[in-house]
């Protein structure tokens, strides 16, 4: 059995360490389990293994939807697939403990009853590929994931990019660019799955490593790769509790209020309005929009500058400058963007979680992670204090709510 020999090789050990860091041993076990699952069901070994990671947003909170900049990274957790080609146009995806997902490449019509399903995601990606002239076809995929659902590291986008990369490799000779795969995944989530989203999550996973993405053009975002140098830092995403139910209005209010400000200044979104014009006219806008809308617009312009600063600090090896930008982003989200709690709720779990990390030795930067209102925080910890900090995090938030991560240099890819 060829894969059994590969799994035992030093080269595979090195590859897993690159993809998974400290968690390489656990994911090596997953490769073997998926290979066995595929062979038992199909009577043969898989032809290939594919991997798509989770992601973190480092700086750039709620800027992408108004044409701003984000700094994001792929991280060392992934959705993994053991795959073989089919010649009958069927796609079968099986994860342990879940029903088989079946999709035919000959039936890509949107169906209302499929909204929110994995079938919808796969069909949406297939439809985007087909509409763009890319090739599609069938396959078997047996999958497992170390990307925890509901933890703010985008398990849905990891699944999307896994499907996109399988199609890219099996049927398009790996020729499709990374932003194309991200757009296909975003399209599937918006048009078929029924969840409006920006392009950041999918882009971060598709690209791999740390990247600054400028969304001034939504069709052609500008990507600038950063060379991560801060190996003395560990990254934690911590789930604070609560859920995102009934928060749609809170999320929608942020881009809507930013657009209200842009409209008064002659633009559709804030990127259409030069920052100098906003700050010059800000006093004249009072009373025409809410004070919160003005603060959120102020956050947008200042956050874009922070993204540039953090990106330059990474490339220059300026760890203090990088951490300062992360901390300032957190404070701006808290006091200007105001997305740490919902006005409809008495719960302030994100604020409380950030405050609880104060005084923990080794914690050097922290901020709300992602959309906010409920969910997760992002914390950077000095590696020499990380073990003790990890234990304190688990005591405060629960062992199942603390996720230690590292930057993953590779995007969605064929692994073997």
N, C-alpha and C positions, 0 to 999 in steps of 0.2 A: 504494500500500500504506500504509494508515493508520498502522500501527505503526512503519514505517520513518521517517516524519516525526516521530512522537512521540520515538523514540529519539534523534533529532538535536536535540531542543528543549532550551532552557535550563532549562525547568521539570523535565524528566526528569533533567537533570544535578543539579539541586538535590535532587530526591527521592532519587536514588542516593547522594548525599553524606550525607543524613540516615540512610539505611538501612545504608550500608557504610563510611562514613568514608573512610579512606585507600585503601580497596580498591574504590572505586566504579567505576573504569575497568574492572577485570577483570569485575565483575558486569554492567556494561553490555554487554560482549561476550557474556555468557551469555544475556541477554535476546534479542539478535539471533539467536544460534545456536539457541535453543529455538523462536523464532518460525519460523525456516527449517525446523527439524526437523518441527514441527507441520504447516506448509504442504505440505511434501514428502509426508508420510504421509497427510494428510487432504484435500489438495487445496484447502485454505482456510487463512486466518490463524486463529490462536487467538482466542477471544472475550475472554479475560482472562488476566492474570498474577497469581499468588498467591505469597506469601513467608512462610516461618516460620523463625525464627532459631535459633541455638544459645543456650546459657545458661551462666551461671556461678553457683556458690554462693559468696557473699561471706563471710558469717558464719552460723553455725547448723549445725555439723557433727554429723550423726546426732542431730538433735533432733525432726524432723518425725514419725517413727514412734512417738514417745512423747507426741505432742500438744504439742510445743514450737513455737518460733518459728524462722524462717529469714529471712535477707536475701539476695535473689537478683536477678539481672539478665539481661535479654536482651542479646545481643551482636551485633556487626556481621559475622556470617557467617550464611548461610541456605541452606535448601533452597527452590528456586524452581520453579514450575510454570507452563507455558503450557497453557491449558485450553480445551476446548470441550465443550458439552453434548451428550449422546446421548439419544435417545428410546427406546432398546431395553432399558434397564435394565442395560447392561453398563458396567463401569468398566475402562478400559485405562490402565495407567501404564507409560510407557517411559522409561528412563534410558539414555543412551549407553553401550554396552558391556555392557548387562544384558538378559536376556530380558524380554519384555512380561509384565506382571502382569495377570491377568484375574480379575475378580470379578463375579458377578451379584448384583444386589440381591434376587433371588428365591431365593437359596441362601445363607443366613446361618448354617447349622448349623456348630457347632464340629467340626473334624476333627483327630484326633490327628496325622496326618501333616503337617498344616500348621503345627504348633507351630514357632515360630522363623522364620516366613516373613513376607514383606510382605503376602501374601494374608490371613494371620491378622490382621494389624494393621487392614487395610481392612475386613474382615468384622466385626471387633470394634467398630469405630467405627460402622459401619452398624447393627449390632445395638443398640448403645446409643441411637443416634438414634431408631431405630424403636420401641424399648421405652419411650422417653420421649415419644413422640408427635410427634417432629420428622419432617420430610419427608426422603426420600432419593431418589436417582436416579442415572442413569448419566452418565459423562463420559470424555473423553480427556484425559490429562495427560502432557506431556513434561517431564521434570524434570532438574535438575542441582543439585549441592550443593557449597557451599564449607565445609560443616560436616564436619571430618575425623572419620572413624570411629575409635573407640578413644581419643579425645583427652580424654574426660571432659567434653565440652560438649554431650552428648546429641543425637547425630545421629538416634537412633531417635525421640525425642520431637519433633524438628523435622519429620520425615516424618509423624508422627501428626497434628500440628497443621496441617500443610499439607492433609491429606485432610479434616480436620474443618472447616477454614475454607472449602474449596471447596464442601463440602456446605452449609455455613451460608449462603454467598453465593448459590449457584446455585438452591437449593431452599427456603431459609427466609428469603429477603430480608434476610440479615444480622442477623436478630433474636435469635439465640442469644447468651447472655452468655458472657464469656470463661472463667469457671470451669466452665460446662457443657461447653464444648469441651475443657477440660483433663480433666474427669472422663471424658468419652467416650474420650479418648486413653489415660488411665490404665487404664480398664476393658479396652480392647483389649489393652494390654500384659500385664495380669495374667491375664485370663480366656481370651484367644485365643492370644496370642503365647507365653504360658507363663513370663513373667518377673515375679515379684512386685516391685512398686515403690510408692513413695509418690507424692504428688501435686505435689511441689515442681517437678520438671523441667518438666512439662507446664504448670503454672501460670505459671512464669517466662516461658516462651515465648509463651503465650497473652496474658499481660498486657502485656508490653513494659516497657521502662524498668527502674528499680530499685524493688523492692517488698519490704516486710516482710509475711510471711504467718504468721499465728498459726493453728496446726492444733489448737487446743484442741477444736474441733468438726471432725471429719474431713468431715462432710457439708456444713458451712457455714464454711469457713475465712474468717478475717477478713483482708482485704487493706488495707494502708496504703501508698500510693505515696510514694516519696521523690523529691525534686527534686535530681538529680545536679548538683553544682556544681564538681567537681574536674577541670576541663579541663586542668590541668597534670600529670595522671597518665595514664600508659599502663598497660594491663592485659595481662599475659602469662599464658597457660596453657602449661605445659611438660610434655611427656610424658617420664617418667623411665625408661621401659623396663619390662620384666616384663609379665606379663599377669594376668588375673583368673581363670584356670582354677584349679579346686580351692580357691577362696577362699570358697565359699558358706558353709561353717561359720564362717569368721571374721566375715563380714558378719552372719550370723544371731546370733552370740554377743552382739553389741552390744544390739539390742533385747531379746533374751532375758534378758540379765543386768540390764538396766534394769527389766524387768518383774518379775524376781525380787525386787528391792529394793522395788518398788511393792507387790507382793503381801504382803510382810511388814509393810508399813505401811498395809494396808487398801485399796489401790487396784489397778486393773487395769494401768494404765500410770502413769508418773511424774507426768504432769500432774494426775492425781487426788489426788496427795499434795502438800500445801503445802510449800514449800521450808523453812519454819521447822520443820515437823515432822521432815523428813528430817535437818536439821543437829542438831536436838535429840536424835534417836534414833540417830544414826549410830554412836556408840560401842557402843550396845546391840546393833547388828546384826553386829558383828564376830564371826566364827566361824560365823554363820548363813548368810552368803553370802561369796563370795570378796572379797579386798581389791580386786581389779580391778573387780568389780561396784560396789563402793562408790565407787571413783574415777570410774567411768563415770557413775554417778548424780550425783556432785558436778559433773562436767563438764556434764551436762544442765542443772542449775539455774543454774550460772554462765554457761553459753553463752546461755541465754535473756536474761539481763541484758545480756550483750555485744551481742546483736542489737538490743536497745532502745537501747543506747548508740551503736552504729554508725548506726542509723537516725536518731536525734536529731542526731548529729554531721553527717550529710549535710545534713539540712534546715537546720541552723544554720550551715553553711559552716565547720565546725570540722574541718579536714583532719587535724590532729594527733590529735584525739580519735578520728576514724574509723580512722586507721592504727594507733593503739594497740590498738583493739578487734580489728582483723584480726590483728595480731601476737600478742595474748593468746590469741585463738582458736587460732592455730597451735600455741602452746606447750601449751595445754590438750589439744588433740588428740594431741599427741606424748606427754605425760607422764601424762594422766589417762584420756582416751578410749583411748589406746594402739592407734591404727589406722594407724600409719605403716609397719608391717611385720607379716608373718604369723609367729607363733611356730613354724610348721611350716617356715619357709624361712630360709635363711642370707642371703638378699638383703635389704639395707636401702636400696634404691634411692631411696625418697622421702626418708628421713633424709639420705642422702648428697647428694641434689640440693639440699635446703634449705641444707645446710651449704656447698655449693659457691657459692651465691649470696652468702654473706657476703663483704663487702669489695668487691663490685661497685658502683661508683659509681652513685648514683641509685636503688638498690634501697631502698625505704622500708617495705615490708611484704611478708610471705610466709606461706603456710600450705599444708597439704595441701588438695587440692581434691577434694571429693566423698567417695566411699566410703572411699578409702584402701586400705591394705595393698599395693596396686600401683597404678600409674597416674600421676596428674598432680599438679603443684603450681600454686598461684596466686601470682603476683608482681605487686606494684604498683611502678612505676618512674617517677621524675620525668621529664617529657617532655624537658627540656633535656639529659638524659643518656641518653635512650632509645636512640638510634642505636648508641652505643658499647656499651651494655648488651646490646642485641640481638645484636650481633656476638659478644660474649663468651658469651651463652647458646648461640648456634649452634655455637661452638667446643666448648663443654662437652657439649652434649646432641645435636648434630646438627641441621642446618638443617630437616629435615622434622619435628622434634619441638618446634619453638618457634612459638607462635601468638600474634601480637600482635592485640589486640582493643580495641574501645571499647564503651561502653554504647550500645545501640540503643533509642531512645525508643518505637518502635512494636512492638506485638505481631504475632502472626500476622494476615495481612491480605491483601485484594485490593489489588494495587499499581496495576494499569492495567485 
